[in-house]
Amino acid sequence: MASIKIRYLSKKPGRGGTIRYFWTPGPALRKAGWFSQRLAEDTGLEHDAIREAEDLNARVDAWRKGEDQAVGKDTPAPRGSINELVKIYRTADEFKDLKPKTQRRYLQNIKVIEAWCGDAPIAAITAKKIKTYYKSLKINTPGKAVQMVGMMRILLSFAMSEDMLDHNPAKDVKIKHNRRAKNESDIWTGAAIKAFVKAAGEEGFPSIGTAVALNAWLGQREGDLLELPANTYRDGVIQFIQSKTGAEVYLPVDMVQELAQHLEEERQRQKSANVTATTLLVCESTGKAWNEHTFRAVFRKIRARAATDCPECATVQFQRLRHTAITHLAEAGVDPAGITSITGHSLQTINQILEHYLVRTKKMATNAFTKRLAAEAWDTTKNPK
């Protein structure tokens, strides 16, 4: 049976042998304001993806004829509605200044919100209504539920800045995040890092080993690390502006001899391959910056190889390196201000973020008892019984 060809409909492999569907317009349409969209997110069924793609294609055709201004243009929306808010937000600097990847993620979340309450007046959206919808989404798609609330907070905060709303009800909705790092097994050990770096070299991708070794100390987001410009490392220091928070981060990596050696080896490999690098780390097979999709695919391949010598590597994840760095800094007695100077978090939110990322370890408990024993020994000598 011949496969059905639908304009701009594409498929990509997902986890567990599943198929993900996307509507991916060409460059001209994207420039005109049409963005790629995930299709059939709720069902994962091909016929639902086809139906959604055909609906979008019909809108494109109408827009080309001047009958429809399309998403992101001047399509009439009810005054004071969520749809009107979205249209204003998408033309604002707050949205346009975001990176394309972040824009796409926001638009996916906005799509969920518009399907729920697009025509509703902004003033009619209450914390109770958001919470009720959150609970309904959480049953089958907990991740989407959390993202929906986060996007509502962003949209309604923007509405306040535009004098369209006096209070942000989404901030009153309490959501329970999944604790991604619950115990010491979620933290990379020194043995796991060493085994992974070795396997990365054996697989011909030592730059991924360098990324792992670096991030065990730096605790940065995957995207920020892979996008670091080549000239961001100078005089023994990596210095850059975080994409999400805008925080300036100053990291004296040459204080750690192992990291300095990894970075020097990266430079030598790039020089030997006659690569003019634009980023600190480059993909060995292309000589160009890593994209996250390829990075993750190669990471999984290296992980499998590392697990043959170090079984604990079978379950390691790159994002856990952020947890690892924060945990080791806390174990060393670094205060929140010191941790934020490395990870780039704001002081206002560091306690909440530590609660999210920090893993309570045996070493912390031992250090705590050691400090108490020392304190009570001092009291005993000062006030003998």
N, C-alpha and C positions, 0 to 999 in steps of 0.2 A: 504494500500500500504506500503510495507516494505521500511524503510529508507535506503538510499544509504550509505554504509560504505566506507570511503576513508581514507587511512593511514594518520595519523597525523592531520586530519581535526577535529577541535572541534568547538563547538558553546557556546556562552555565552550570557545571556540576556543583552540587552542594555536599554537605556532610552525609555520611551514611548512604551514599548512592542516590541521594535525592537530586532533583533538577530544580534550578531556580530560573525564573522567567523575568525578562526585563524588556521594557520599551526604550529603545536607544535611538533617538533621532540623530540625523547627520549634523555636521558642523554648522551649516547655514541655519538650520532650525534652532540649534542651541544658542547661536548668536542672537536669534530673534526672541529668545526668552523661553524656549521649550527645553525642559530638563529631562534627563533619563529618569525612569521610574521603575521600581520593583513591581511586578505584577503577581496577582494571585497569592499575596502574602499569607492570607488566612487559610486558604485551602491547598495551595500548591498544585492545583489541577491545571492541566494544559488547556482545557476548554474554557476555564475561567480567564486564563492569561490571554487567550485568543480574543475573547469577548472584550476584555479591557483594552487590549491593543487596538482592536477595531474601533472602539469608542474614541480613543485618542486620535486615531488616524482620521476619523470622520471630523473631529474638531479641527485637525490640521487642514483638511480639505476646505472646510467652511471658512477658516481663517484666511486661507490663500485667496478665496473668492471675495473676501471682505465682509463675510456674513457673521463672523465670530472673531473677537479680538484675542481669544485664547487666554490660557492661564498666564498670569503675570502681566497682561496688557490692561486695557481699560474696560474689561468686561463689567457691565453694571452689576453692582452688588447692593443688597439692602442697606440703607443708611444705618450706620451704627452697629452693623452686624460683624460677626467674626470674619466673614468673607471680605468685608471692606477693610477690616484691620489687617488681614493677611496681604491684601493688595498694596496697602500703604507701606507695610513692613518690608515687602519685597523690593520696593523702590528706594528704601532708606539706606543710609550709609551703614547702619548697624548690620544689615544683611549683605550689602554689596561688598563690604570690606572683609567678609569671611572668606576663608579658602574654599575653592570649588568643592572639595570633598565634604567640608562642613556644610556648605549650602545644600548639597545633595541629601545629606542626612537630615537636615532640618526640613527640607521639602517633603521627605518621606513621612516625617512625623506630622507635618502640617496637613498632609493628605488624610491622615487618620482623624485629625481634629475636624477638618472641614466636612468629612463624611458624617461625623457625629453631630456637629452643632453649627455648621457653616452659616446657615440662614438665621440663627438665633441672635438676638441683640447681645452685645457685649455685657451690658448691665444685668442680663438675665443669667449669666454664668456664675453660679455660686460654688463655694467650697464643697458643699454637700453634693451638688450635681457632678462636679469633677471627681469626687471620691467614689461616687456610685459607678461612674463610667470606668474609673480606674479598676475597681473591683471586678467589673464584668470582663475587662480585657485581661486581667491578671489570671483568670481561670485557665486560659489556653495559651496566652502570650504574655508572660510576666515581664519580659524585657521590653516589649512594646508598650506595656502599661506604664512602666517607669519613665520611658522616653516621652510618652504623651504628656505626663504631668510636668516633666521638665520643660517641654516645648510650650505648654500653656503658661508656665511661669515667665518664660522669655517673652511670649506674645503679649501677655497682660501687663508685664512690666513696661514694655514698649508703649502699650496703650496709655499707661499712666503718664509717660513722658510726652505723649501727644495730647494730653488733657482730655482723653476719651474715657478715663476711668479714675476714680479716686483711691481705690484700694485693689490690691492684687489678691483675689481669693485663692489662687493656686498655691500661694505661699502658706496658706493655712492647712493644706492637705499634707498629712504626714504619710510618708511611704516607707516601707521597709525594704531596704536594699539587701540583696543576697550578699552575705559575707564571703568574699571571694578567697580570703586567706584566713583559715580558721585554726590551723595548727602548724606545727613545725614542718610537717611533710609538704606544706605548700611553699616552703622557702628553699631556694637553691642552696645546696651545700657546696663547700669548696671542692669536694670530690666530683660532684656533678658538673660544676663549671669546668674543671680541669679536663674531665672526660669529653665534654661537649666541644671544647676548644680543639682538642686532639682530633676528634672525629671530623670537625669542620675542615681541618687541614687535609685529612685523608680523603675527604670528598671533593677537594679542590676549591673549597669556598672558605678560606681562612678569614675573610672579612666578616663572616657571620660569627665566627669564634671571637673576633675582636669586639663585635657589637655586644655579645654576651658578657665578655670580661669587663668591658666599659660600663655597661648598664648595671652590673652588680654593685658598682660604686656610685654611679651617677643617678640612677633611679629616674630616668626620663621616660616620657611616652615614646612608643615605638616610632611614630611618625616624626617626632622632633629629632630623634637620634639619627634616623635615616636621611633626613633632610638637612643635617648640619652642613653648611658650606665648607669647602676645603680650607678656606682661609680663616675659619673660626678657631683653629688650633694654632696658636702663635706663642712663642716664648714659654712653652710648657703649660699653657693655659687654654682651656676651651671656654669661650665666652660667646653667648648668644642670647637672643630674645625668644622666650617660649611662645609658640603659636597660639595656645589657648588662653593663657593668662596675661601675656604681655610682660611677664616678669623677666628681668635681666639676670642671667645666671652666669656665675664666674666659678669655674671648676679647675683647680690647680692639679691636673691629672699627673704631671710629672713628679709630684710628690710620691706617687705610687709607682715604683720602678717597673713593675709588671705591665702597667698600662702604658707607660712611656715606651717600653719595648714593643708592645703590640702596635702602637701608632707609628713607630719608626719602621717596623716591618711592612706596614701598609704602604708607607711612602716608597719604600724600596721596591715593593711589588708593582706599584703603579708606574714607577720610573722604568723598571725592566720591561714592562708591557707597553711602554711608550704611550701611556694613558694621561691625557690632560684632564684631571679630575675636577669636577665642579662641586662635588660633595666629599666629605671626609672619608666616607666608605663607598666603594663602588662595587658593582657586581662583576665578578671575575669573567663571566661568560660574555658580557656585553661591553665592559669598560665604561659603563654609564652608572648613574645613580640607581640604587635599588628602588623598585616600586614595591609597595607593601604586599601585593598579591604574590609576586615571585619570591619575595623574601620569606613569606610564611610557608610556601610550598617547599623551598629548599631547606628551611628550618626543620620541617617535619622529617625530611629525608635524613638530615644529619642526626636528629634526635633518635631515630630508629637505629642508626649505626652506633651511636654512643651507648645506647641501652644494652648492646651486646657485651660491653665491658663493664658498664655501670648501670645495673637494672633500675636504679632510681631515676635515671634520665628518661625512662619511658613515658613519664607523665609530666615532665617539666614544661612550663609555658613561658614565653618571652615576657609577657606582662607581669609575671610573678617576680621578675627582677626588680621591678619598682617596689614591691613589697619587701624584697630581700634587702635592698639598700636602706630603706627606711627602718627596718627592724634592726639591722646591724648598727646603724647610727644610734638608735635608741638604746641598744644593748651597751654601747660604748659610753653612754651617759650624756650624749649630745642633747641639748635642750631644744624645744620646738623652734626657736629662732634660728639655731644652727642648722636644723634639718631643712627649714624653708630656704636657707641660703643655697642649698644644693638642689633640692627638688623643684624650687620655684613656686611653691604654694604661698598664699598670703597668710600673714600672722592671724588675721581675723578668723580664718577657717582651719588653721592647722590642727587644733584639737579634735575637730570632727573628722578630719582626714586621717589623722593618726588612729582614731578609733576604727576607721574603715580599713586601713591598710595594715596597721601594726599587729603583728602576731606575738602573743605572749609566749615567751620561751623559757626553758629551764634556766638558761643563762641569766635572764632577767631576774627570775625568782632567787637564784643563787646570789646574784649581786645585791639584791634587796636584803636578804638575810645577813650577808657579810657586812653591809653598812649598819644594820641594826645591832649586830653583835659588837661591832667596833664602838658604836655609840654607847651601848649599855656597859661595855667594859670600861669605858672612860668614866661613866657615872659611878661605877663600883669603886674605882680607885679614888675618885674624888670624894665619895661618900661611903666609906667602908662600913660594912655591917658589923 
